[in-house]
Amino acid sequence: MPFREINSKMVEATVVPGQKMFSQRGAMLAYRGEVAFTPNIQGGQGGVMSMIGRRLANEATPLMTVEGNGTVMFGHGGHHIHVINLSGDTLYVEADRLLAFDGTLQQGTMFMGSQGGVMGMVRGQVTGQGLFTTTLRGHGAVAVMAHGGVIELPITPGRDVHVDPQAYVAHHGDVRNKLSTALGWREMVGRGSGEGFQLELSGSGAVYVQASEEKL
């Protein structure tokens, strides 16, 4: 695993010769050794077509390519950081939540309407995250940002997980999502700040939830 958690808001990554990492621009806090940082114009490991797809989807957070031999400390905006390890599966995550990730991971974009049909499109409007999301697939580690820390909730067949759309960070596995309406105690006491919608996830995998409804 290339990431070592220094504290809840900083991680350290090991960079070795011949291997790339990608990070959000402005996320480097300090480094040791011979490490180079260059703007990435090809949109990560997915190449030019992946970059074009993300730009059309408004899902193109500027990235830096990190190469060399040393260690780099990453953090951004004082946000909490959570490291997710992938073992050949696909992570679905909003681009602005990506802090850094292995260059071995294949990056792409998915239209959220394809998961949950029209309700998947509604989800994008309700969360303010758009109709597309970034995908990272393969073997490697990803450092994501969140407010107030992150908890991983398993999703198993027959045991769906319901998440406040504003608290959703990412998910992985063979998971389907749809937006459903709900009337709960928060509406009854007058909050009504979006809890009328729930993101329902079913299948087999896991969802990552932040301890806040605040956007990055």
SEMARKE-494436 format. One line per field, with one value per residue: residue number from 1; residue in three letters; z, y, x of N, C-alpha, C in turn. Coordinates in Angstrom, 2 decimals. Example, Ala and Ser with C-alpha at 12.3 -4.5 7.8 and 13.67 -1.06 7.14 Angstrom:
nr: 1, 2
rest: Ala, Ser
npz: 7.80, 7.08
npy: -5.69, -2.25
npx: 13.19, 12.85
capz: 7.80, 7.14
capy: -4.50, -1.06
capx: 12.30, 13.67
cpz: 7.80, 7.87
cpy: -3.30, 0.03
cpx: 13.20, 12.90
This chain:
nr: 1, 2, 3, 4, 5, 6, 7, 8, 9, 10, 11, 12, 13, 14, 15, 16, 17, 18, 19, 20, 21, 22, 23, 24, 25, 26, 27, 28, 29, 30, 31, 32, 33, 34, 35, 36, 37, 38, 39, 40, 41, 42, 43, 44, 45, 46, 47, 48, 49, 50, 51, 52, 53, 54, 55, 56, 57, 58, 59, 60, 61, 62, 63, 64, 65, 66, 67, 68, 69, 70, 71, 72, 73, 74, 75, 76, 77, 78, 79, 80, 81, 82, 83, 84, 85, 86, 87, 88, 89, 90, 91, 92, 93, 94, 95, 96, 97, 98, 99, 100, 101, 102, 103, 104, 105, 106, 107, 108, 109, 110, 111, 112, 113, 114, 115, 116, 117, 118, 119, 120, 121, 122, 123, 124, 125, 126, 127, 128, 129, 130, 131, 132, 133, 134, 135, 136, 137, 138, 139, 140, 141, 142, 143, 144, 145, 146, 147, 148, 149, 150, 151, 152, 153, 154, 155, 156, 157, 158, 159, 160, 161, 162, 163, 164, 165, 166, 167, 168, 169, 170, 171, 172, 173, 174, 175, 176, 177, 178, 179, 180, 181, 182, 183, 184, 185, 186, 187, 188, 189, 190, 191, 192, 193, 194, 195, 196, 197, 198, 199, 200, 201, 202, 203, 204, 205, 206, 207, 208, 209, 210, 211, 212, 213, 214, 215, 216
rest: Met, Pro, Phe, Arg, Glu, Ile, Asn, Ser, Lys, Met, Val, Glu, Ala, Thr, Val, Val, Pro, Gly, Gln, Lys, Met, Phe, Ser, Gln, Arg, Gly, Ala, Met, Leu, Ala, Tyr, Arg, Gly, Glu, Val, Ala, Phe, Thr, Pro, Asn, Ile, Gln, Gly, Gly, Gln, Gly, Gly, Val, Met, Ser, Met, Ile, Gly, Arg, Arg, Leu, Ala, Asn, Glu, Ala, Thr, Pro, Leu, Met, Thr, Val, Glu, Gly, Asn, Gly, Thr, Val, Met, Phe, Gly, His, Gly, Gly, His, His, Ile, His, Val, Ile, Asn, Leu, Ser, Gly, Asp, Thr, Leu, Tyr, Val, Glu, Ala, Asp, Arg, Leu, Leu, Ala, Phe, Asp, Gly, Thr, Leu, Gln, Gln, Gly, Thr, Met, Phe, Met, Gly, Ser, Gln, Gly, Gly, Val, Met, Gly, Met, Val, Arg, Gly, Gln, Val, Thr, Gly, Gln, Gly, Leu, Phe, Thr, Thr, Thr, Leu, Arg, Gly, His, Gly, Ala, Val, Ala, Val, Met, Ala, His, Gly, Gly, Val, Ile, Glu, Leu, Pro, Ile, Thr, Pro, Gly, Arg, Asp, Val, His, Val, Asp, Pro, Gln, Ala, Tyr, Val, Ala, His, His, Gly, Asp, Val, Arg, Asn, Lys, Leu, Ser, Thr, Ala, Leu, Gly, Trp, Arg, Glu, Met, Val, Gly, Arg, Gly, Ser, Gly, Glu, Gly, Phe, Gln, Leu, Glu, Leu, Ser, Gly, Ser, Gly, Ala, Val, Tyr, Val, Gln, Ala, Ser, Glu, Glu, Lys, Leu
npz: 0.00, -0.96, 0.62, 3.78, 6.70, 8.30, 10.06, 10.73, 8.68, 6.93, 4.64, 3.79, 0.92, -0.80, -3.32, -6.10, -8.41, -11.84, -11.45, -11.44, -9.73, -9.18, -8.25, -6.75, -7.84, -5.92, -3.64, -2.55, 0.34, 1.52, 0.74, 0.49, -0.91, -4.41, -6.23, -8.75, -9.95, -12.24, -14.36, -15.37, -18.51, -19.85, -18.50, -16.51, -16.03, -17.94, -20.42, -23.43, -24.49, -22.23, -20.76, -22.38, -22.18, -19.44, -19.32, -20.94, -19.31, -17.21, -15.15, -14.55, -12.60, -12.04, -12.33, -10.96, -12.08, -10.33, -9.85, -9.38, -6.74, -3.55, -0.74, -0.29, 1.24, 1.52, 1.57, 1.89, 2.17, 4.85, 5.04, 6.11, 5.52, 3.81, 3.13, 0.50, -0.56, -3.54, -5.12, -7.83, -8.40, -9.09, -8.24, -7.54, -7.53, -6.68, -8.57, -7.33, -4.81, -4.85, -3.62, -3.98, -5.98, -7.04, -9.97, -11.44, -11.61, -13.64, -15.05, -15.52, -16.72, -15.67, -16.62, -14.46, -14.78, -15.87, -13.83, -12.13, -13.79, -14.68, -12.08, -11.22, -12.58, -11.38, -8.88, -9.33, -9.71, -7.23, -5.40, -6.35, -7.69, -10.33, -13.35, -13.91, -12.81, -11.50, -12.26, -10.91, -11.58, -10.89, -9.39, -6.51, -4.49, -3.18, -2.09, -0.53, 0.08, 2.76, 4.89, 8.35, 8.72, 7.66, 7.22, 6.42, 4.97, 4.60, 1.76, 1.10, -0.59, -0.33, 1.86, 1.77, 1.68, 2.89, 2.20, 3.07, 0.43, 0.49, 2.23, 0.99, -0.24, -1.83, -3.66, -4.11, -5.97, -7.07, -7.37, -7.29, -7.65, -6.58, -6.36, -3.79, -2.37, 0.88, 4.01, 6.95, 10.44, 10.46, 8.59, 9.87, 12.10, 10.95, 9.56, 6.84, 4.82, 2.55, 3.26, 2.37, 0.28, -0.35, -0.97, -2.27, -2.05, -3.46, -3.76, -3.99, -2.21, -1.06, 0.60, 1.11, 3.63, 4.75, 7.82, 7.79, 6.23, 4.64, 1.70, -0.19
npy: -1.19, 2.16, 4.36, 5.93, 6.61, 9.57, 11.29, 12.06, 13.85, 13.91, 12.13, 9.97, 9.18, 6.66, 6.98, 5.40, 4.63, 4.41, 4.08, 5.72, 8.23, 9.89, 13.04, 15.43, 18.78, 21.05, 19.54, 18.58, 18.65, 18.40, 16.97, 14.32, 13.44, 12.70, 13.90, 14.57, 16.85, 17.23, 18.92, 17.12, 16.37, 14.51, 13.40, 11.42, 7.83, 6.95, 8.14, 10.23, 10.07, 9.38, 11.70, 13.58, 12.58, 13.01, 15.78, 16.59, 15.66, 17.35, 16.54, 16.74, 17.10, 18.96, 17.33, 16.24, 14.69, 12.48, 11.57, 9.73, 9.23, 8.80, 10.20, 11.56, 13.94, 14.34, 16.40, 18.33, 21.32, 20.86, 18.69, 15.53, 12.41, 9.36, 6.13, 3.90, 0.61, -1.13, -4.21, -5.17, -4.45, -1.88, 1.51, 3.97, 7.36, 10.83, 13.31, 15.57, 14.68, 13.16, 12.75, 11.59, 8.92, 5.59, 5.26, 3.01, 2.45, 2.33, 5.02, 6.46, 7.53, 7.45, 7.46, 8.39, 8.00, 5.52, 3.78, 3.09, 4.42, 7.02, 7.98, 7.81, 9.95, 12.02, 11.86, 12.99, 15.65, 16.33, 15.94, 17.73, 16.97, 16.44, 14.48, 12.53, 10.35, 9.71, 6.87, 4.41, 1.75, -1.45, -2.67, -1.26, 1.74, 4.34, 7.64, 9.41, 12.38, 13.83, 15.20, 15.26, 12.62, 9.11, 6.29, 2.84, 1.00, -2.21, -3.74, -6.14, -8.90, -8.66, -7.03, -4.00, -0.70, 2.49, 5.82, 9.19, 11.44, 13.65, 12.84, 10.83, 9.41, 7.56, 4.41, 0.84, -2.25, -4.69, -2.96, -1.47, 1.61, 3.77, 6.55, 7.30, 8.49, 9.79, 10.25, 11.44, 11.76, 14.10, 15.83, 16.16, 17.64, 19.93, 20.32, 19.47, 19.46, 18.07, 15.46, 14.29, 12.73, 9.60, 7.76, 4.68, 1.73, -1.35, -4.85, -6.18, -5.20, -2.18, 0.92, 4.23, 6.58, 9.90, 11.76, 13.96, 16.42, 18.26, 19.76, 19.38
npx: 0.85, 0.73, 0.14, 0.46, -1.16, -0.76, -2.09, -5.54, -5.94, -3.85, -1.79, 0.94, 2.77, 4.56, 6.86, 8.19, 10.86, 9.92, 7.21, 4.07, 2.14, -0.98, -2.25, -4.48, -4.26, -2.36, -2.40, -0.07, 1.87, 4.41, 7.64, 10.12, 13.28, 13.97, 11.67, 9.29, 6.84, 4.32, 1.98, -0.89, -1.95, -3.35, -5.40, -4.96, -4.59, -6.33, -5.91, -6.14, -8.80, -10.24, -9.85, -11.20, -13.80, -14.33, -14.16, -16.29, -18.24, -18.03, -16.39, -13.75, -11.32, -8.39, -5.26, -2.10, 0.87, 2.90, 6.17, 9.28, 11.62, 11.05, 9.26, 5.99, 3.92, 0.48, -2.43, -5.44, -7.16, -7.76, -9.44, -10.81, -9.19, -9.46, -8.30, -8.69, -8.45, -8.14, -8.88, -8.84, -11.43, -13.95, -14.02, -16.39, -16.50, -16.79, -15.09, -13.97, -13.45, -11.20, -8.02, -5.43, -4.03, -3.04, -1.04, -1.41, -4.06, -6.95, -8.57, -11.79, -15.07, -18.46, -21.85, -24.28, -26.96, -27.21, -27.26, -29.89, -31.57, -33.80, -34.03, -31.46, -30.38, -31.75, -30.63, -28.09, -28.76, -29.90, -27.79, -26.00, -23.78, -23.64, -24.34, -22.57, -19.93, -16.63, -14.61, -12.43, -10.39, -8.98, -5.93, -4.81, -4.33, -6.42, -6.78, -9.25, -11.23, -13.15, -15.75, -15.51, -14.66, -14.86, -16.98, -17.13, -19.62, -20.85, -22.44, -24.75, -26.38, -29.87, -29.74, -30.03, -28.58, -29.32, -28.62, -28.02, -28.01, -26.25, -24.31, -23.01, -19.99, -18.45, -18.54, -18.05, -17.86, -20.33, -22.79, -25.98, -27.71, -30.31, -32.53, -34.71, -37.78, -38.46, -40.05, -39.17, -38.23, -36.80, -37.94, -40.31, -39.65, -38.92, -36.50, -35.87, -33.79, -33.06, -33.27, -35.53, -34.99, -33.46, -30.52, -30.52, -28.77, -27.96, -27.04, -23.80, -21.08, -19.58, -20.25, -19.11, -19.39, -19.64, -19.29, -21.03, -23.16, -22.10, -20.75, -17.68
capz: 0.00, -1.05, 1.52, 5.23, 7.33, 9.33, 10.98, 10.04, 7.59, 6.14, 4.31, 3.16, -0.16, -1.24, -4.77, -6.49, -9.82, -12.81, -11.14, -11.32, -8.92, -9.56, -7.10, -7.05, -7.81, -4.67, -2.51, -1.97, 1.51, 1.69, 0.20, 0.67, -2.01, -5.77, -6.71, -9.72, -10.06, -13.52, -14.69, -16.21, -19.59, -20.50, -17.67, -15.74, -16.71, -19.01, -21.69, -23.98, -24.62, -20.89, -20.39, -23.11, -21.59, -18.17, -19.53, -21.41, -18.16, -16.15, -14.08, -14.79, -11.60, -12.48, -11.67, -11.10, -12.14, -9.32, -10.22, -8.80, -5.70, -2.27, -0.08, -0.44, 2.16, 0.86, 2.34, 1.14, 2.78, 6.19, 4.98, 6.56, 4.42, 3.99, 2.12, 0.01, -1.33, -4.56, -5.51, -9.13, -8.62, -9.54, -7.27, -8.10, -6.61, -7.29, -8.88, -6.40, -3.56, -5.04, -3.16, -4.70, -6.25, -7.79, -11.42, -12.08, -11.70, -14.88, -14.72, -16.53, -16.32, -15.86, -16.57, -13.33, -15.21, -16.24, -12.60, -11.53, -14.81, -14.47, -10.70, -11.13, -13.06, -10.33, -7.82, -9.67, -9.49, -5.81, -4.70, -6.90, -8.16, -11.74, -13.77, -14.15, -11.69, -11.90, -11.90, -10.81, -11.63, -10.90, -8.11, -6.01, -3.38, -3.46, -0.92, -0.80, 1.10, 3.29, 6.08, 9.59, 8.72, 6.77, 7.66, 5.33, 5.24, 3.62, 1.05, 0.79, -1.18, 0.60, 2.93, 1.12, 2.54, 2.53, 2.55, 2.72, -0.74, 0.80, 3.01, 0.13, -0.70, -2.91, -3.44, -5.01, -6.05, -7.97, -6.61, -8.02, -6.81, -7.04, -5.42, -3.34, -1.50, 2.25, 4.96, 8.24, 11.59, 10.22, 7.97, 10.84, 13.03, 10.20, 8.92, 5.42, 4.06, 1.54, 3.73, 1.70, -0.67, 0.14, -1.98, -1.92, -2.71, -3.30, -4.47, -3.20, -2.23, 0.11, 0.38, 2.06, 4.07, 5.62, 9.01, 7.59, 4.99, 4.02, 0.49, -0.18
capy: 0.00, 3.31, 5.43, 5.74, 7.67, 10.30, 11.59, 11.98, 14.81, 13.84, 10.82, 9.96, 8.22, 6.25, 7.07, 4.60, 4.80, 3.60, 4.04, 7.04, 8.48, 11.10, 13.75, 16.68, 19.90, 21.77, 18.62, 18.26, 19.45, 18.32, 15.72, 14.00, 12.70, 13.26, 13.73, 15.58, 17.08, 17.86, 18.93, 16.00, 16.87, 13.38, 12.91, 10.23, 6.59, 6.65, 8.70, 11.40, 9.88, 9.45, 13.11, 14.23, 12.14, 13.67, 17.21, 16.70, 15.36, 18.30, 15.68, 16.76, 17.80, 19.01, 16.37, 16.30, 13.42, 12.45, 10.55, 9.88, 8.30, 9.49, 10.17, 12.80, 14.10, 14.94, 16.86, 19.42, 22.03, 20.37, 17.64, 14.20, 11.56, 7.92, 5.34, 2.75, -0.32, -1.86, -5.49, -5.55, -3.95, -0.51, 2.49, 5.08, 8.46, 12.15, 13.70, 16.55, 14.01, 12.44, 13.42, 10.97, 7.50, 4.86, 5.42, 1.74, 2.35, 2.84, 6.06, 6.68, 8.26, 6.71, 8.21, 7.86, 7.60, 4.10, 3.04, 3.62, 5.09, 8.42, 8.34, 8.05, 11.31, 12.91, 11.87, 13.95, 17.00, 16.55, 16.03, 18.79, 16.38, 16.17, 13.20, 11.60, 10.15, 9.15, 5.48, 3.94, 0.29, -2.21, -2.99, -0.10, 2.48, 5.65, 8.48, 10.29, 13.40, 13.90, 16.00, 14.57, 11.22, 8.21, 4.93, 1.91, 0.16, -3.30, -3.94, -7.56, -9.21, -8.70, -6.06, -2.73, 0.39, 3.78, 6.86, 10.57, 11.76, 14.62, 12.17, 9.82, 9.72, 6.67, 3.01, -0.09, -3.56, -4.87, -2.21, -0.65, 2.69, 4.51, 7.57, 7.10, 9.54, 9.34, 11.26, 10.99, 12.65, 15.39, 16.69, 16.42, 18.69, 21.16, 20.51, 19.44, 19.91, 17.08, 14.10, 13.75, 11.76, 8.66, 6.98, 3.26, 0.92, -2.79, -5.71, -6.71, -4.27, -1.32, 2.35, 5.06, 7.65, 10.86, 12.14, 15.34, 16.68, 19.41, 19.46, 19.81
capx: 0.00, 1.61, -0.25, 0.53, -1.94, -0.02, -3.18, -6.82, -6.01, -2.62, -1.26, 2.25, 2.83, 5.88, 7.02, 9.35, 11.17, 9.18, 5.78, 3.46, 0.96, -1.70, -2.82, -5.16, -3.32, -2.39, -2.53, 1.23, 2.22, 5.86, 8.18, 11.54, 13.85, 13.95, 10.30, 8.88, 5.40, 4.03, 0.55, -1.31, -2.81, -4.02, -6.50, -4.67, -4.25, -7.28, -5.50, -6.81, -10.25, -10.79, -9.86, -12.28, -15.06, -14.55, -14.41, -17.66, -19.10, -17.71, -15.89, -12.31, -10.54, -6.99, -4.40, -0.65, 1.59, 3.95, 7.14, 10.60, 12.05, 10.96, 7.95, 5.24, 2.80, -0.67, -3.58, -6.07, -8.27, -8.07, -10.45, -10.43, -8.74, -9.70, -7.61, -9.45, -7.63, -8.89, -8.29, -9.37, -12.78, -14.10, -14.49, -17.16, -16.23, -16.83, -13.72, -13.42, -13.09, -9.95, -6.80, -4.32, -4.28, -2.03, -1.08, -1.77, -5.51, -7.54, -9.53, -12.82, -16.26, -19.69, -23.09, -25.02, -28.30, -27.22, -27.54, -31.10, -32.38, -34.11, -33.77, -30.03, -30.17, -32.27, -29.64, -27.07, -29.27, -30.13, -26.53, -25.19, -22.53, -23.72, -24.90, -21.47, -19.01, -15.35, -14.36, -11.05, -10.50, -7.74, -5.30, -4.09, -4.91, -7.00, -7.02, -10.37, -11.46, -14.51, -15.94, -15.84, -14.30, -15.60, -17.25, -17.41, -20.79, -20.97, -23.71, -24.87, -27.69, -30.98, -29.54, -29.75, -28.14, -29.89, -27.66, -28.34, -27.18, -25.21, -23.27, -22.37, -18.64, -18.05, -18.89, -17.40, -18.49, -21.47, -23.80, -26.95, -28.21, -31.48, -32.96, -36.09, -38.29, -38.72, -40.49, -38.68, -38.41, -36.18, -38.94, -41.37, -39.22, -38.73, -35.20, -36.18, -32.63, -32.68, -33.50, -36.70, -34.47, -32.46, -29.82, -30.65, -27.74, -28.21, -26.11, -22.69, -19.96, -19.51, -20.43, -18.37, -20.29, -18.99, -20.03, -21.48, -23.91, -21.44, -20.00, -16.28
cpz: 0.00, -0.06, 2.98, 5.87, 8.46, 10.45, 10.16, 8.81, 6.72, 5.86, 3.67, 2.12, -0.51, -2.77, -5.15, -7.98, -10.72, -12.55, -10.92, -10.26, -9.49, -8.30, -7.59, -6.94, -6.51, -3.44, -1.87, -0.83, 1.73, 1.04, 0.55, -0.55, -3.33, -6.39, -7.64, -9.81, -11.37, -13.77, -15.63, -17.24, -20.29, -19.61, -16.93, -16.62, -17.87, -20.36, -22.17, -24.04, -23.26, -20.44, -21.08, -22.51, -20.28, -18.34, -20.04, -20.27, -17.02, -14.92, -14.17, -13.76, -12.03, -11.65, -11.88, -11.21, -11.18, -9.65, -9.49, -7.77, -4.37, -1.64, -0.18, 0.57, 1.46, 1.88, 1.58, 1.93, 4.19, 6.21, 5.57, 5.34, 4.78, 2.83, 1.78, -0.85, -2.27, -4.95, -6.79, -9.40, -8.99, -8.43, -8.02, -7.10, -7.35, -7.43, -7.86, -5.05, -3.66, -4.55, -3.94, -4.94, -7.08, -9.29, -12.15, -12.28, -12.99, -14.54, -15.86, -15.95, -16.59, -15.72, -15.49, -13.70, -15.57, -15.02, -11.94, -12.50, -14.52, -13.05, -10.46, -11.58, -12.02, -9.20, -8.08, -9.43, -8.00, -5.06, -5.19, -7.48, -9.65, -12.05, -14.03, -12.88, -12.21, -11.44, -11.86, -10.69, -11.63, -9.51, -7.67, -4.92, -3.83, -2.14, -1.27, 0.37, 1.52, 4.46, 7.27, 9.63, 7.90, 7.45, 6.43, 5.75, 4.19, 3.03, 0.64, 0.20, -0.12, 1.75, 2.31, 2.15, 2.00, 3.07, 2.19, 1.55, -0.44, 1.59, 2.20, -0.33, -1.92, -2.65, -4.42, -4.97, -7.07, -7.29, -7.55, -7.10, -7.43, -5.95, -5.08, -2.44, -0.13, 3.08, 6.35, 9.30, 11.33, 9.54, 8.98, 11.82, 12.27, 9.54, 7.40, 4.52, 3.04, 1.98, 3.17, 0.62, 0.01, -1.05, -1.52, -2.74, -2.40, -4.11, -3.54, -3.32, -0.95, -0.31, 1.47, 2.34, 4.98, 6.75, 8.95, 6.32, 4.21, 2.78, 0.64, -0.80
cpy: 1.24, 4.42, 5.00, 6.91, 8.30, 10.70, 11.61, 12.90, 14.85, 12.39, 10.99, 8.85, 7.92, 6.24, 6.33, 4.79, 3.88, 3.51, 5.46, 7.04, 9.72, 11.72, 14.97, 17.82, 20.69, 20.88, 18.27, 19.22, 19.51, 17.02, 15.58, 13.24, 13.44, 12.97, 14.88, 15.64, 17.82, 17.85, 17.79, 16.49, 15.75, 12.74, 11.64, 9.02, 6.28, 7.24, 9.83, 11.23, 9.91, 10.90, 13.83, 13.86, 12.85, 15.16, 17.44, 16.49, 16.34, 17.58, 15.62, 17.63, 17.79, 18.08, 16.71, 14.88, 13.50, 11.28, 10.79, 8.82, 9.05, 9.31, 11.54, 12.80, 14.88, 15.33, 18.02, 20.01, 21.61, 19.29, 16.33, 13.33, 10.10, 7.18, 4.10, 1.90, -1.13, -3.13, -5.99, -5.05, -2.47, 0.36, 3.61, 6.24, 9.79, 12.67, 14.66, 15.94, 13.25, 13.28, 12.91, 9.51, 6.93, 5.08, 4.15, 1.61, 2.99, 3.81, 6.26, 7.47, 7.41, 7.63, 7.61, 7.45, 6.14, 3.21, 3.67, 4.43, 6.56, 8.86, 8.53, 9.45, 12.32, 13.00, 12.91, 15.37, 17.30, 16.74, 17.18, 18.28, 16.08, 14.79, 12.15, 11.43, 9.52, 7.70, 5.22, 2.43, -0.33, -2.53, -1.79, 0.60, 3.86, 6.38, 9.47, 11.24, 13.43, 14.85, 15.09, 13.10, 10.36, 6.86, 4.09, 0.99, -0.94, -3.37, -5.41, -7.83, -9.34, -7.73, -4.73, -1.70, 1.69, 4.88, 8.23, 10.96, 12.72, 13.98, 11.12, 10.30, 8.89, 5.29, 2.13, -1.42, -3.60, -4.26, -1.42, 0.45, 3.31, 5.51, 7.32, 8.24, 8.97, 10.52, 10.77, 12.04, 14.01, 16.36, 17.09, 17.52, 19.93, 21.35, 20.56, 19.86, 18.89, 15.67, 13.50, 12.76, 10.87, 7.97, 5.53, 2.44, -0.55, -3.58, -6.24, -5.77, -3.47, 0.13, 3.11, 6.32, 8.59, 11.28, 13.60, 15.40, 17.83, 18.97, 19.94, 21.20
cpx: 0.88, 1.28, -0.10, -0.20, -1.12, -0.97, -4.46, -6.90, -4.76, -2.25, 0.12, 2.29, 4.28, 5.91, 8.30, 9.61, 10.37, 7.69, 5.26, 2.37, 0.29, -2.29, -3.57, -4.15, -3.49, -2.44, -1.19, 1.54, 3.73, 6.34, 9.65, 12.02, 13.78, 12.58, 9.93, 7.36, 5.14, 2.52, 0.22, -2.31, -3.57, -5.08, -6.22, -4.41, -5.18, -6.94, -6.38, -8.32, -10.93, -10.89, -11.01, -13.63, -15.35, -14.82, -15.82, -18.64, -18.90, -17.18, -14.37, -11.60, -9.07, -6.11, -2.93, -0.11, 2.77, 4.88, 8.45, 10.91, 12.05, 9.60, 7.31, 4.10, 1.69, -1.73, -4.20, -7.23, -8.62, -9.13, -9.91, -10.13, -8.97, -9.05, -8.43, -8.53, -8.50, -8.13, -8.93, -10.77, -12.77, -14.64, -15.20, -17.07, -16.31, -15.40, -13.15, -13.07, -11.77, -8.78, -5.60, -4.65, -3.14, -2.18, -1.43, -3.28, -6.02, -8.66, -10.52, -13.97, -17.48, -20.88, -23.97, -26.44, -28.38, -27.40, -28.74, -31.94, -32.58, -33.79, -32.28, -29.67, -30.64, -31.27, -28.55, -27.51, -29.42, -28.81, -25.69, -23.89, -22.57, -24.23, -23.83, -20.65, -17.73, -15.25, -12.86, -11.09, -9.11, -7.25, -4.48, -4.85, -5.37, -7.20, -8.13, -10.57, -12.92, -14.54, -16.24, -15.50, -15.26, -15.82, -17.60, -18.56, -20.88, -22.37, -23.75, -26.25, -28.77, -30.86, -29.09, -29.30, -28.73, -28.98, -28.24, -27.45, -26.05, -24.07, -22.53, -21.00, -18.27, -18.63, -18.11, -18.13, -19.60, -22.69, -24.69, -27.45, -29.44, -31.87, -34.42, -36.50, -38.59, -39.18, -40.13, -38.85, -37.79, -37.14, -40.00, -40.97, -38.77, -37.38, -35.37, -35.04, -32.16, -32.92, -34.79, -36.29, -33.45, -31.83, -29.84, -29.66, -27.98, -27.20, -25.05, -21.49, -19.92, -19.72, -19.70, -19.18, -19.51, -19.90, -20.50, -22.31, -23.30, -20.66, -18.57, -16.19
